[in-house]
Amino acid sequence: MRAVVCDRLGGPSVLKVEERPVPEPGPSEIVIKVGAAGVNFPDVLTVAGSYQHKPELPFVPGMEGAGTVHAVGAEVGGWRPGDRVIFGVRPGAFAEYVKVSAKSPLLRLPDGWSYAEGAGFRVGAQTAYHSLVHRARLRKGEVLLVHGASGGVGLAAVQLGKHLGARVIATGSDDARLAIVKAEGADEVVNYRTADFVAAVKELTAGKGANVIYDPVGGEVLEKSMRAAAYGARLLVVGFTSGGPSRIMSNHVLIKALSILGVRAGETIQRLTPELGRDYVEELPRLAALGVMRPHISHRFPMERAADAFQALLDRKVVGKAVIEMG
Ligand SMILES: NC(=O)c1ccc[n+]([C@@H]2O[C@H](COP(=O)([O-])OP(=O)(O)OC[C@H]3O[C@@H](n4cnc5c(N)ncnc54)[C@H](OP(=O)(O)O)[C@@H]3O)[C@@H](O)[C@H]2O)c1
Protein backbone atom coordinates (compact mmCIF):
# COMPACT_ATOMS: atom_id res chain seq x y z
CA MET A 1 0.00 0.00 0.00
CA ARG A 2 1.01 3.65 -0.32
CA ALA A 3 1.46 5.89 2.73
CA VAL A 4 2.58 9.45 3.40
CA VAL A 5 5.74 9.17 5.51
CA CYS A 6 7.59 11.60 7.78
CA ASP A 7 11.17 10.36 8.33
CA ARG A 8 12.62 13.65 9.59
CA LEU A 9 11.02 16.53 11.43
CA GLY A 10 10.44 19.81 9.61
CA GLY A 11 8.10 21.79 7.39
CA PRO A 12 5.56 20.32 4.95
CA SER A 13 8.24 19.50 2.32
CA VAL A 14 9.65 16.63 4.44
CA LEU A 15 6.57 14.53 3.61
CA LYS A 16 6.91 11.81 0.94
CA VAL A 17 4.89 8.86 -0.35
CA GLU A 18 6.34 5.35 0.21
CA GLU A 19 5.25 1.73 -0.23
CA ARG A 20 4.43 -0.07 3.04
CA PRO A 21 2.95 -3.52 3.82
CA VAL A 22 -0.82 -3.62 4.41
CA PRO A 23 -1.19 -4.01 8.23
CA GLU A 24 -2.62 -7.19 9.79
CA PRO A 25 -5.03 -6.78 12.73
CA GLY A 26 -4.02 -8.04 16.18
CA PRO A 27 -6.74 -9.75 18.28
CA SER A 28 -8.27 -6.43 19.45
CA GLU A 29 -7.52 -4.36 16.34
CA ILE A 30 -9.35 -3.39 13.17
CA VAL A 31 -7.79 -2.64 9.77
CA ILE A 32 -9.57 0.02 7.72
CA LYS A 33 -9.25 0.76 4.00
CA VAL A 34 -9.01 4.54 4.14
CA GLY A 35 -11.19 6.59 1.78
CA ALA A 36 -10.05 9.99 3.02
CA ALA A 37 -8.13 11.46 5.97
CA GLY A 38 -8.71 14.82 7.64
CA VAL A 39 -5.81 17.27 7.95
CA ASN A 40 -5.53 18.99 11.33
CA PHE A 41 -3.23 21.67 12.68
CA PRO A 42 -1.79 19.14 15.17
CA ASP A 43 -0.56 17.09 12.14
CA VAL A 44 1.47 20.10 11.01
CA LEU A 45 2.85 20.56 14.54
CA THR A 46 3.62 16.82 14.91
CA VAL A 47 5.62 16.74 11.65
CA ALA A 48 7.45 19.91 12.81
CA GLY A 49 8.26 18.19 16.14
CA SER A 50 6.46 20.86 18.18
CA TYR A 51 3.34 18.95 19.28
CA GLN A 52 2.93 17.44 22.74
CA HIS A 53 2.55 13.96 21.19
CA LYS A 54 5.89 12.97 19.60
CA PRO A 55 5.75 9.71 17.59
CA GLU A 56 9.00 7.88 16.87
CA LEU A 57 10.48 8.45 13.39
CA PRO A 58 9.65 7.35 10.76
CA PHE A 59 5.88 7.64 11.09
CA VAL A 60 2.76 8.04 8.98
CA PRO A 61 0.93 11.24 10.06
CA GLY A 62 -2.82 11.78 10.28
CA MET A 63 -5.15 11.48 13.28
CA GLU A 64 -8.57 10.93 11.70
CA GLY A 65 -10.24 9.54 8.63
CA ALA A 66 -13.11 7.57 7.14
CA GLY A 67 -13.22 4.36 5.12
CA THR A 68 -14.45 0.77 5.13
CA VAL A 69 -13.57 -1.98 7.58
CA HIS A 70 -11.11 -4.33 5.81
CA ALA A 71 -10.25 -6.91 8.51
CA VAL A 72 -11.26 -7.45 12.13
CA GLY A 73 -9.24 -9.06 14.97
CA ALA A 74 -10.59 -12.22 16.64
CA GLU A 75 -11.61 -10.43 19.88
CA VAL A 76 -13.41 -7.49 18.24
CA GLY A 77 -17.21 -7.51 18.24
CA GLY A 78 -19.70 -5.27 16.48
CA TRP A 79 -17.82 -4.49 13.25
CA ARG A 80 -17.63 -6.43 9.99
CA PRO A 81 -15.63 -6.03 6.77
CA GLY A 82 -17.44 -3.57 4.51
CA ASP A 83 -18.85 -1.35 7.31
CA ARG A 84 -18.39 2.35 6.50
CA VAL A 85 -16.74 4.02 9.48
CA ILE A 86 -15.16 7.16 10.91
CA PHE A 87 -11.94 6.44 12.85
CA GLY A 88 -9.31 8.13 14.98
CA VAL A 89 -5.68 7.00 15.26
CA ARG A 90 -2.45 8.26 16.83
CA PRO A 91 -1.10 8.72 14.10
CA GLY A 92 -1.30 6.81 10.75
CA ALA A 93 -4.36 8.02 8.81
CA PHE A 94 -2.49 9.25 5.69
CA ALA A 95 -2.25 5.76 4.19
CA GLU A 96 -4.32 3.43 2.04
CA TYR A 97 -4.86 1.13 5.06
CA VAL A 98 -4.61 1.83 8.78
CA LYS A 99 -4.74 -0.35 11.87
CA VAL A 100 -6.73 1.01 14.83
CA SER A 101 -7.29 -0.28 18.35
CA ALA A 102 -10.84 -1.34 19.16
CA LYS A 103 -10.39 0.74 22.36
CA SER A 104 -10.65 3.91 20.26
CA PRO A 105 -14.32 3.62 19.28
CA LEU A 106 -15.28 3.74 15.61
CA LEU A 107 -18.33 5.72 14.51
CA ARG A 108 -20.63 4.59 11.74
CA LEU A 109 -20.37 6.95 8.72
CA PRO A 110 -23.80 8.62 8.50
CA ASP A 111 -25.89 7.81 5.43
CA GLY A 112 -25.31 10.27 2.61
CA TRP A 113 -21.92 11.45 3.92
CA SER A 114 -18.86 11.21 1.69
CA TYR A 115 -15.58 9.78 3.01
CA ALA A 116 -14.22 13.34 2.91
CA GLU A 117 -17.00 14.56 5.22
CA GLY A 118 -16.54 11.61 7.57
CA ALA A 119 -12.78 12.18 7.54
CA GLY A 120 -13.27 15.75 8.74
CA PHE A 121 -15.77 15.04 11.52
CA ARG A 122 -14.13 13.38 14.47
CA VAL A 123 -11.45 15.81 15.73
CA GLY A 124 -13.56 18.94 15.26
CA ALA A 125 -16.71 17.38 16.68
CA GLN A 126 -15.12 15.77 19.72
CA THR A 127 -13.15 18.94 20.52
CA ALA A 128 -16.20 21.20 20.19
CA TYR A 129 -18.44 18.77 22.11
CA HIS A 130 -15.96 18.19 24.93
CA SER A 131 -15.32 21.95 25.19
CA LEU A 132 -18.88 23.26 25.08
CA VAL A 133 -20.77 20.43 26.76
CA HIS A 134 -18.37 18.83 29.25
CA ARG A 135 -16.04 21.71 30.10
CA ALA A 136 -18.03 24.97 29.69
CA ARG A 137 -21.53 23.51 30.13
CA LEU A 138 -22.86 26.02 27.60
CA ARG A 139 -26.51 26.92 28.22
CA LYS A 140 -29.27 27.94 25.84
CA GLY A 141 -29.39 31.74 25.37
CA GLU A 142 -25.75 32.32 26.40
CA VAL A 143 -23.36 34.25 24.18
CA LEU A 144 -20.59 32.05 22.73
CA LEU A 145 -17.53 33.76 21.22
CA VAL A 146 -15.58 31.46 18.85
CA HIS A 147 -12.11 32.50 17.65
CA GLY A 148 -10.43 30.90 14.61
CA ALA A 149 -14.00 30.13 13.56
CA SER A 150 -13.20 29.19 9.97
CA GLY A 151 -10.77 26.45 11.11
CA GLY A 152 -11.62 22.80 11.75
CA VAL A 153 -12.24 22.92 15.51
CA GLY A 154 -13.58 26.49 15.28
CA LEU A 155 -16.29 25.80 12.71
CA ALA A 156 -17.46 22.70 14.61
CA ALA A 157 -17.88 24.90 17.72
CA VAL A 158 -19.92 27.44 15.74
CA GLN A 159 -22.21 24.67 14.45
CA LEU A 160 -22.58 22.95 17.83
CA GLY A 161 -23.03 26.23 19.74
CA LYS A 162 -25.87 27.17 17.46
CA HIS A 163 -27.45 23.72 17.83
CA LEU A 164 -27.28 24.08 21.64
CA GLY A 165 -29.17 27.38 21.48
CA ALA A 166 -26.36 29.88 22.07
CA ARG A 167 -25.98 33.20 20.30
CA VAL A 168 -22.72 32.69 18.39
CA ILE A 169 -20.26 35.49 17.63
CA ALA A 170 -17.42 34.23 15.41
CA THR A 171 -14.07 35.88 14.71
CA GLY A 172 -11.51 35.38 11.97
CA SER A 173 -9.03 37.14 9.74
CA ASP A 174 -10.73 37.05 6.33
CA ASP A 175 -14.13 38.33 5.18
CA ALA A 176 -14.63 35.66 2.49
CA ARG A 177 -13.99 32.82 4.95
CA LEU A 178 -16.16 34.54 7.57
CA ALA A 179 -19.05 34.68 5.07
CA ILE A 180 -18.96 30.85 4.98
CA VAL A 181 -18.84 30.76 8.80
CA LYS A 182 -21.99 32.89 8.85
CA ALA A 183 -23.68 30.58 6.35
CA GLU A 184 -22.75 27.66 8.65
CA GLY A 185 -24.69 29.24 11.54
CA ALA A 186 -22.83 32.13 13.23
CA ASP A 187 -25.18 34.94 14.28
CA GLU A 188 -22.50 37.59 13.92
CA VAL A 189 -18.98 37.58 12.50
CA VAL A 190 -16.11 39.94 13.33
CA ASN A 191 -12.92 40.29 11.30
CA TYR A 192 -10.23 40.75 13.97
CA ARG A 193 -7.78 42.10 11.41
CA THR A 194 -9.98 45.08 10.56
CA ALA A 195 -12.05 45.57 13.74
CA ASP A 196 -11.43 45.52 17.50
CA PHE A 197 -13.23 42.31 18.50
CA VAL A 198 -13.47 43.38 22.16
CA ALA A 199 -15.38 46.53 21.23
CA ALA A 200 -17.52 44.58 18.75
CA VAL A 201 -18.50 41.94 21.34
CA LYS A 202 -19.28 44.63 23.93
CA GLU A 203 -21.43 46.48 21.41
CA LEU A 204 -23.29 43.33 20.31
CA THR A 205 -24.01 42.33 23.93
CA ALA A 206 -25.03 45.74 25.33
CA GLY A 207 -21.75 45.92 27.28
CA LYS A 208 -22.16 42.50 29.00
CA GLY A 209 -19.60 40.44 27.06
CA ALA A 210 -19.52 36.75 26.11
CA ASN A 211 -20.44 33.96 28.56
CA VAL A 212 -18.25 31.32 26.91
CA ILE A 213 -15.10 31.98 24.85
CA TYR A 214 -13.63 29.17 22.71
CA ASP A 215 -10.05 29.89 21.69
CA PRO A 216 -7.95 27.76 19.33
CA VAL A 217 -5.74 30.76 18.43
CA GLY A 218 -3.98 31.72 21.71
CA GLY A 219 -1.39 34.50 22.06
CA GLU A 220 -2.87 37.95 22.39
CA VAL A 221 -6.32 36.76 21.19
CA LEU A 222 -6.91 35.01 24.53
CA GLU A 223 -5.32 37.89 26.46
CA LYS A 224 -7.70 40.38 24.81
CA SER A 225 -10.62 37.96 25.26
CA MET A 226 -10.53 38.54 29.03
CA ARG A 227 -11.83 42.03 28.28
CA ALA A 228 -14.65 40.63 26.08
CA ALA A 229 -15.75 38.20 28.82
CA ALA A 230 -18.97 38.60 30.79
CA TYR A 231 -18.99 38.29 34.59
CA GLY A 232 -18.64 34.59 35.43
CA ALA A 233 -17.55 33.66 31.88
CA ARG A 234 -15.78 30.40 30.99
CA LEU A 235 -12.70 30.67 28.74
CA LEU A 236 -11.74 27.51 26.85
CA VAL A 237 -8.03 27.17 26.06
CA VAL A 238 -8.18 24.97 22.94
CA GLY A 239 -4.98 25.70 20.99
CA PHE A 240 -2.28 28.09 19.88
CA THR A 241 -2.36 28.50 16.10
CA SER A 242 -1.02 32.06 16.49
CA GLY A 243 2.24 30.50 17.61
CA GLY A 244 2.26 30.56 21.39
CA PRO A 245 0.47 30.50 24.71
CA SER A 246 -1.07 33.55 26.36
CA ARG A 247 -0.29 35.47 29.54
CA ILE A 248 -3.34 35.22 31.73
CA MET A 249 -3.96 38.36 33.84
CA SER A 250 -5.05 36.94 37.18
CA ASN A 251 -6.59 40.26 38.25
CA HIS A 252 -9.11 39.93 35.38
CA VAL A 253 -9.82 36.34 36.47
CA LEU A 254 -10.59 37.52 40.00
CA ILE A 255 -12.54 40.71 39.23
CA LYS A 256 -14.82 39.00 36.68
CA ALA A 257 -14.97 35.61 38.45
CA LEU A 258 -13.72 33.89 35.29
CA SER A 259 -13.03 30.18 34.82
CA ILE A 260 -10.10 29.25 32.57
CA LEU A 261 -10.67 25.72 31.27
CA GLY A 262 -8.03 23.63 29.50
CA VAL A 263 -9.31 21.33 26.74
CA ARG A 264 -7.66 17.99 25.85
CA ALA A 265 -10.30 16.24 23.81
CA GLY A 266 -8.06 13.52 22.33
CA GLU A 267 -6.45 12.71 25.67
CA THR A 268 -9.86 12.50 27.34
CA ILE A 269 -11.08 10.12 24.64
CA GLN A 270 -8.03 7.91 25.36
CA ARG A 271 -8.94 7.91 29.05
CA LEU A 272 -12.64 7.37 28.19
CA THR A 273 -14.29 8.63 31.34
CA PRO A 274 -17.72 6.98 31.62
CA GLU A 275 -19.45 10.28 30.76
CA LEU A 276 -17.32 10.96 27.71
CA GLY A 277 -17.37 7.34 26.61
CA ARG A 278 -21.15 7.27 26.61
CA ASP A 279 -21.45 10.63 24.88
CA TYR A 280 -18.82 9.69 22.33
CA VAL A 281 -20.47 6.41 21.42
CA GLU A 282 -24.09 7.65 21.56
CA GLU A 283 -24.29 11.43 21.35
CA LEU A 284 -21.76 12.28 18.62
CA PRO A 285 -23.25 9.75 16.15
CA ARG A 286 -26.72 11.07 17.02
CA LEU A 287 -25.63 14.64 16.27
CA ALA A 288 -23.90 13.51 13.06
CA ALA A 289 -27.07 11.73 11.93
CA LEU A 290 -28.96 15.00 12.51
CA GLY A 291 -26.39 16.76 10.32
CA VAL A 292 -24.95 18.76 13.26
CA MET A 293 -21.23 19.53 12.75
CA ARG A 294 -21.30 18.05 9.21
CA PRO A 295 -17.89 19.29 8.02
CA HIS A 296 -17.42 21.93 5.37
CA ILE A 297 -14.65 20.64 3.08
CA SER A 298 -12.81 23.46 1.30
CA HIS A 299 -9.74 21.58 0.00
CA ARG A 300 -9.10 18.03 -1.28
CA PHE A 301 -5.62 16.68 -2.11
CA PRO A 302 -4.22 13.35 -3.35
CA MET A 303 -1.56 11.69 -1.14
CA GLU A 304 1.28 13.02 -3.30
CA ARG A 305 0.20 16.56 -2.37
CA ALA A 306 0.09 16.12 1.42
CA ALA A 307 2.66 18.93 1.72
CA ASP A 308 0.28 21.29 -0.13
CA ALA A 309 -2.48 20.34 2.30
CA PHE A 310 -0.24 21.29 5.24
CA GLN A 311 0.73 24.55 3.50
CA ALA A 312 -2.94 25.45 2.93
CA LEU A 313 -3.48 25.26 6.71
CA LEU A 314 -0.38 27.31 7.44
CA ASP A 315 -1.47 29.92 4.86
CA ARG A 316 -4.91 30.14 6.55
CA LYS A 317 -6.70 29.22 3.31
CA VAL A 318 -8.82 26.33 4.62
CA VAL A 319 -12.45 26.78 5.68
CA GLY A 320 -13.57 23.89 7.85
CA LYS A 321 -11.41 21.03 6.66
CA ALA A 322 -8.77 20.02 4.13
CA VAL A 323 -8.71 16.29 3.39
CA ILE A 324 -6.35 13.85 1.71
CA GLU A 325 -8.19 11.41 -0.57
CA MET A 326 -6.66 7.98 -1.14
CA GLY A 327 -8.19 7.49 -4.60
N1 LIG B 1 -7.40 21.04 22.78
C1 LIG B 1 -7.73 20.06 21.98
O1 LIG B 1 -8.21 19.01 22.39
C2 LIG B 1 -7.50 20.26 20.51
C3 LIG B 1 -8.00 19.35 19.57
C4 LIG B 1 -7.76 19.61 18.20
C5 LIG B 1 -7.05 20.74 17.84
N2 LIG B 1 -6.56 21.58 18.80
C6 LIG B 1 -5.80 22.79 18.47
O2 LIG B 1 -6.71 23.72 17.91
C7 LIG B 1 -6.00 24.59 17.05
C8 LIG B 1 -6.74 24.67 15.71
O3 LIG B 1 -6.66 23.43 15.05
P1 LIG B 1 -7.41 23.23 13.65
O4 LIG B 1 -7.07 21.87 13.18
O5 LIG B 1 -8.80 23.68 13.77
O6 LIG B 1 -6.62 24.30 12.75
P2 LIG B 1 -7.08 25.04 11.41
O7 LIG B 1 -8.18 24.29 10.76
O8 LIG B 1 -5.83 25.31 10.68
O9 LIG B 1 -7.70 26.40 11.95
C9 LIG B 1 -6.94 27.26 12.70
C10 LIG B 1 -7.48 28.67 12.62
O10 LIG B 1 -6.60 29.46 13.42
C11 LIG B 1 -6.54 30.77 12.87
N3 LIG B 1 -5.17 31.28 12.95
C12 LIG B 1 -4.77 32.35 13.66
N4 LIG B 1 -3.46 32.55 13.55
C13 LIG B 1 -2.99 31.58 12.73
C14 LIG B 1 -1.71 31.29 12.20
N5 LIG B 1 -0.62 32.03 12.53
N6 LIG B 1 -1.58 30.23 11.38
C15 LIG B 1 -2.64 29.48 11.06
N7 LIG B 1 -3.90 29.71 11.52
C16 LIG B 1 -4.07 30.77 12.34
C17 LIG B 1 -7.03 30.69 11.42
O11 LIG B 1 -8.20 31.48 11.32
P3 LIG B 1 -8.11 33.03 11.02
O12 LIG B 1 -7.07 33.25 9.94
O13 LIG B 1 -9.47 33.37 10.57
O14 LIG B 1 -7.71 33.67 12.32
C18 LIG B 1 -7.42 29.22 11.21
O15 LIG B 1 -8.65 29.09 10.57
C19 LIG B 1 -4.57 24.04 16.95
O16 LIG B 1 -3.74 24.78 17.83
C20 LIG B 1 -4.72 22.63 17.44
O17 LIG B 1 -3.53 22.13 17.99
C21 LIG B 1 -6.78 21.36 20.11
The ligand as an ORCA input file, in Angstrom:
! r2SCAN-3c Opt
* xyz 0 1
  N      -7.404     21.045     22.779
  C      -7.728     20.061     21.981
  O      -8.207     19.014     22.392
  C      -7.499     20.263     20.512
  C      -7.995     19.353     19.566
  C      -7.764     19.610     18.203
  C      -7.051     20.742     17.836
  N      -6.561     21.584     18.797
  C      -5.803     22.789     18.474
  O      -6.712     23.720     17.914
  C      -6.001     24.589     17.050
  C      -6.744     24.668     15.713
  O      -6.664     23.426     15.048
  P      -7.406     23.231     13.648
  O      -7.067     21.873     13.180
  O      -8.801     23.680     13.769
  O      -6.616     24.298     12.752
  P      -7.078     25.040     11.405
  O      -8.182     24.293     10.756
  O      -5.826     25.312     10.676
  O      -7.697     26.404     11.953
  C      -6.944     27.265     12.702
  C      -7.476     28.671     12.620
  O      -6.600     29.461     13.421
  C      -6.545     30.771     12.869
  N      -5.165     31.276     12.947
  C      -4.768     32.355     13.661
  N      -3.460     32.546     13.551
  C      -2.988     31.584     12.727
  C      -1.708     31.292     12.201
  N      -0.622     32.032     12.528
  N      -1.576     30.233     11.376
  C      -2.640     29.477     11.056
  N      -3.901     29.710     11.522
  C      -4.067     30.769     12.343
  C      -7.032     30.690     11.423
  O      -8.200     31.480     11.318
  P      -8.109     33.034     11.025
  O      -7.074     33.246      9.941
  O      -9.475     33.370     10.571
  O      -7.707     33.666     12.321
  C      -7.417     29.225     11.210
  O      -8.650     29.090     10.572
  C      -4.573     24.044     16.949
  O      -3.739     24.781     17.832
  C      -4.717     22.630     17.437
  O      -3.529     22.126     17.990
  C      -6.784     21.359     20.105
*
